[in-house]
Amino acid sequence: MNRHAAITVSRQDDSVAVVALEGEHDLASAQEATRVFERLVAEGTGVVVDLSRATFVDTTTVHALVVGRRLAGEAGVRFVVNLPESHVARRVLALMRVLDVLPASSDLEEAIELAREPPAARGRAGGASADAEQRSRSG
């Protein structure tokens, strides 16, 4: 893993875990993040990915987020990103249209609450309902 990257997992309760990505994230840390997402969703745990302290995310990290969202949808749990409005990664994800399929909140507590909500439809990518996705975008 990149020595300038850190991935930490903190459980909020039995239903939600926050995966914090801090520092610079590239291929090595993206692979680790994907393994963390796989493990959590296999346990039936909703995931909040906190990018607020990430200073760099490359396309492999973005791919890991999309894979995590897909896995969560298949497992019937929620997958939400916490990303402040002013964070450069939010603009990058918006330009790449990733935020069209990945619920994002600018507030960590709101992201945790979104991750606790039951999926609207099992098997739908991340199971997010349209109104929850709209709330997460208006953040």
N, C-alpha and C positions, 0 to 999 in steps of 0.2 A: 504494500500500500504506500502511496505517496506520503512521505514523512510530514507533509504540510496539511494532511487531511485527517479528519477524525470522524468516526461514526459511532454515536452512542445511542443506546436504546433505553428508554425509561417507560415503565409501565404506569399508566394512569390508574388502571383498574384491570379487571379480567377481560374487558371488552376492547380496550384501546391502548396502543403503545405509540410513543413519540420517538421517531428515529431522527436524530439531529445530525445533519451534515455540516461540519465546520471546516473552514479552510478551503483548499484547492482540490477539486475532485476531477479525476481523469479515469482512464480505463481500469487501473488497478482498484481504485476505491469504488468504481461503478459496479464491478463484479462482486465485490464484498456487499455493497448495498443490495444488489439483486438477491444474493443469498439470504440476507436479513429479511427482505420483503417476503421471499418464498417461505421462510420458516414461520414468520408471524401469521401470514394469511392461512397457511396450512393448519395452524392452531386455532383458526377462527377469530383472530384478533384484527380489529380495525387498525389502520395505520395512518398516522399523521407524519409526514416528512417535513421537518422544520429546516428550511433553507435560509433562515434569517441570518445565520452566521457563516454561510458559505461565501467565499470570496471569488470562487471560480467554479463553473460547472461546464464540462465539455459535452459534446454530443453523445458520448457513451453514457454519461450520467443522465442526460435527458431520456435516452433510450431506456435506462434502468427504471426511471419513473413511469414511463409508458408501460413497460413490462409489469411493474408492480401494480399498476392500475388494472391491467388485464387480469392478472392473477387474482387480485382482490375480487373482481367481478365474477370470476369463475368460482371463487370460494364463497361468494355471497356476503362479503364484508366490504366496508368502505375504505377508500384510499384518498386522502386529502393532503394537499401541500399547504404549508404555512409559508407565506412569502410577502413581506411588506411591500406596499404599493411602490415605494421609491427604490426598491432593490433592482439592480441591473438585470438580474436573472429573470425577473417578472417580464421585463420588456422583451428579452430574448425568447422566452417561452410563448409570449403573446405573438411575436412575429412569426414564430415557427408553427403557430396555431395549436400548440400543445394544450394551451389553456381551454381550448374548445372541448377537449375530452378529459381534462384533468382538473377536478375541482380545486380551487385555491382560495385561501382566506388570507387576509392581511393581519389577522389576530389569532394568536395561538390558541386561546381559550375557545374561540369560535370554531377553529379547525377541529379541536378535540370534540366539541359538541356535534359537529357535522359527522365526524367519524363514528360517533355513538349511534347516530340515527340508523334505523334498519334500512337496508337497501330496498329501493322501490320495486325492483324486479330482479330476481335471481338470474345470474348469467349475463345481465347487461353490464357493460364495462364499468366496474366500480359500484354499480347499483344505485347511482345517485339519481334522485328525482330532479325533474326540471326546475322546480322551485328552489330546492337546496342548491343546485348548481348556480342559479341566478343570484341567490343570496351570497354565495361564496365569491362570485365575480364582483358584486357590488361592494364587497368587503369593507 
